[in-house]
Amino acid sequence: MESREQFQDRVRSFYLGMEQELLGIEGPANRARAYRGALMQAGLAGLSYPRSVGGQGLDPDFELAFRQASLDLLPPEDAMLTIGIDMALSTIGEYGSEELQQRFIPTGLAGEEIWCQLYSEPGAGSDLAGLTTSAVRDGDEWIVTGQKVWTSVAEHADLAILLARTDPELPKHRGITMLVLNMHQPGVNVRPLRQMTGAAEFNEVFLDEARIPVDWILGEVNGGWPLAVALLAHERTSLGQGVRTSNEAKAKTGRAPLPFDGLVQRARDQARLADPEIRQELARVYCGEQLIAWGAARDLHPSVGKLWRTIQGWRAAQLAHLIGGTSAMAWTDDDDEADYWAYHVLNCRGMSLGGGTDEIQKNTLGERVLGLPREPGAHRDTPFRDLLRN
Ligand SMILES: Cc1cc2nc3c(=O)[nH]c(=O)nc-3n(C[C@H](O)[C@H](O)[C@H](O)COP(=O)(O)OP(=O)(O)OC[C@H]3O[C@@H](n4cnc5c(N)ncnc54)[C@H](O)[C@@H]3O)c2cc1C
């Protein structure tokens, strides 16, 4: 039986060769698939999933050991897979029928299918239960019509976890169903949204009578809300956990705060390491990294981890701005270094929105952890059809 230390050595040696292996592969989605396939081949994917669905059948402690060993080594391509691995597959593992688990977990674990999350809509972000995309049963299919927005990775996705309204006569939290949608079909139209960073990392997704087999449903018809919340908890855990932030590769994807080590190097390069204001802020970033690392090792509420990550992202980006001066504000296309720093300054605000805004995390902690009174005016018993909407 492999010890924890031997296992972690194996994880580290897998990742050390990985960057080289991915070099020759064209396109981020192909690289992500190849990376995940190699992880599967190495027996390092789906550690705590049962063998019957392609997992390794190991004790859940190995997941933590894996995370700790791989944290600083993950390639940027890993970020494209987190919606599938951390969110969709976890939810399918908990709520999916035996058939759905067999259909989606093995291919998801192996990176053969990339997932996106079709939750947010133009009129339903923080108020997610106000969504209006409809799914109507037609024989042995669901017909889905509506618009989703801010959908990360949709341009590469093969499958989506979708929330749709299946009964507008029921109160808004009770008429929602969670379904799996095949993104490769005529009724699905993905349009990129360009952000102020210049990148287009998320999309609008238009659904025009898209079709779903009737049994590609998670949980009960009209019973999707608790599952939606469970998936969001997985998302917050994924966003908040293990962001020990000393990983440049992860920071480059914009999915993690700028790391302390990189900021020190930057201050040194700019001959600003002796500046007392910069030293003070470096100390704050270092303390934040340590707090996140210690927090990740404890069983904190997912919203706490998510909030910490946002605070750290903003603090680190502000420091990059301070060190970089004008090069963190204005850059040219041929200056990769300045582009990298400027990207973070512009991108970090998005961290406080994706996965639920800071205010919503605080509401969640207030209501569900501290037991404060719920927000007034939620109309929890009024049929959705009769509610005033955006
Ligand atoms: C980088 C990124 C990636 C994303 N990826 C995805 C994705 O893959 N799939 C997906 O479905 N969505 C995705 N989103 C969307 C994200 O979930 C929403 O942006 C978020 O839930 C907020 O919704 P909204 O943008 O409609 O803002 P709104 O809900 O309109 O909020 C506007 C402001 O009002 C505040 N507010 C709203 N309600 C309350 C309240 N009750 N109490 C206090 N303050 C309140 C908010 O905090 C915010 O500051 C992504 C967003 C970002 C930035």
The ligand as an ORCA input file, in Angstrom:
! r2SCAN-3c Opt
* xyz 0 1
  C     -15.365     35.805    -13.943
  C     -16.814     35.391    -13.888
  C     -17.175     34.127    -14.286
  C     -18.525     33.733    -14.238
  N     -18.838     32.484    -14.691
  C     -20.133     32.102    -14.673
  C     -20.501     30.817    -15.208
  O     -19.656     30.053    -15.688
  N     -21.797     30.461    -15.185
  C     -22.766     31.268    -14.668
  O     -23.932     30.864    -14.650
  N     -22.465     32.511    -14.190
  C     -21.173     32.942    -14.182
  N     -20.838     34.196    -13.710
  C     -21.901     35.094    -13.259
  C     -21.924     35.354    -11.759
  O     -22.422     34.218    -11.072
  C     -22.820     36.593    -11.557
  O     -22.129     37.698    -12.113
  C     -23.113     36.862    -10.109
  O     -23.930     35.867     -9.565
  C     -23.796     38.242     -9.910
  O     -24.895     38.371    -10.737
  P     -25.077     39.676    -11.642
  O     -23.837     39.875    -12.444
  O     -26.357     39.538    -12.377
  O     -25.155     40.910    -10.614
  P     -26.442     41.369     -9.789
  O     -27.079     40.194     -9.159
  O     -27.294     42.233    -10.659
  O     -25.771     42.236     -8.645
  C     -25.400     43.614     -8.826
  C     -24.884     44.131     -7.490
  O     -25.952     44.122     -6.504
  C     -25.555     43.403     -5.342
  N     -26.694     42.634     -4.802
  C     -27.605     41.911     -5.527
  N     -28.487     41.326     -4.694
  C     -28.120     41.674     -3.427
  C     -28.657     41.374     -2.139
  N     -29.713     40.582     -1.994
  N     -28.031     41.906     -1.048
  C     -26.927     42.689     -1.187
  N     -26.389     43.032     -2.396
  C     -26.984     42.521     -3.495
  C     -24.488     42.439     -5.836
  O     -23.630     42.028     -4.780
  C     -23.764     43.280     -6.891
  O     -22.812     44.122     -6.288
  C     -19.511     34.624    -13.769
  C     -19.137     35.921    -13.377
  C     -17.809     36.308    -13.434
  C     -17.440     37.709    -13.006
*
